[in-house]
Amino acid sequence: MTERPEDDLTFRHGLPVHEEPVDPEHPDQHRVHVGTDTVEAAVRRQLSTALGGKRGMAEAALPTIAFTATFVTTKEVGLAVAVSVGLALVLLAVRLVQRSSVQFVLNALFGIGVGVFFVWLGGRNGGDESHKALAYFLPGLLYNAGYAVVIVLSILLRFPVVGAMVGAMAEDPVAWRRDPQVLRLCSQLTWPLAAPCVLRVVAQGPVYLAGRSADDADAYVAALGVLKVVMGWPLQLAALGFMVWLLSRDRTPATAVTT
């Protein structure tokens, strides 16, 4: 076993990959090897673009804070929805004027739209104002439950989400699965993605169910609003921080090849 020479290291899509020696008998079969250093680079780049900085986190949280605070103080779910949507539209307008990315504002608007649809369904089913407000938080619970199931299944099926992300940036989208070291690293990095979703469902699910069975769900709406904000970006940051720590602890050189 010999180490790959550093000269074999090149970059594709901004990521380090290893050019395999070309077989003289098959000169058109050019292979690119994805190593653990490729995984580390891909994950670090993904983390840096996913967070959106303090402003992106604020844009994701403010509409929920506005909805919860307005409903708790006025008991008017229609007004709470209007304030939440209005605030998101103001944030969107500021982004457009500044010609900066609108990704996080659009994400917030989409979430609000789905929540409003569930509020409407709650009203059709005869719910009062507090139960309609409670329905606003149901899509988030369903999303987190579904996301957690998909992530865990990807690990159990030995096709972890982080590996799929890395494969999408390489010429061979499944090359990483043939390297046990890379597969193990991708699986370890995928578990922290599922943890926040599971914790949200475990913490918020019982509150939502208790509110559904209560005559007055106002207190449960307030509790869900607080939990959604507290367990939103702070929990996501903790999980991503753990991924960065895992990368730092397990940083390894490129996989060796047999000669």
Buried (B, 14 or more C-beta within 10 A) or exposed (E): EEEBEEEBBEEBEEBBBBBBEEEEEEEEEEBBBBBBBBBBBBBBBBBEEEBBEEBBBBBBBBBBBBBBBBBBEEBBBBBBBBBBBEBBBEBBEBBEEEEEEBBBBBBBBEBBEBBBEBBEEBBEEEBBBBBBBBBBBBBBBEBBBEBBEEBBEBBEEEBBBBBBBBBEBBEBBEBBBEBEBBBEBBBBBBBBBBBBBBBBBEBBEEBBEBBBEBEEBBBBBBBBBBBBBEBBBEBBBBBBEBBBEBBEEBEBEBBEBEE
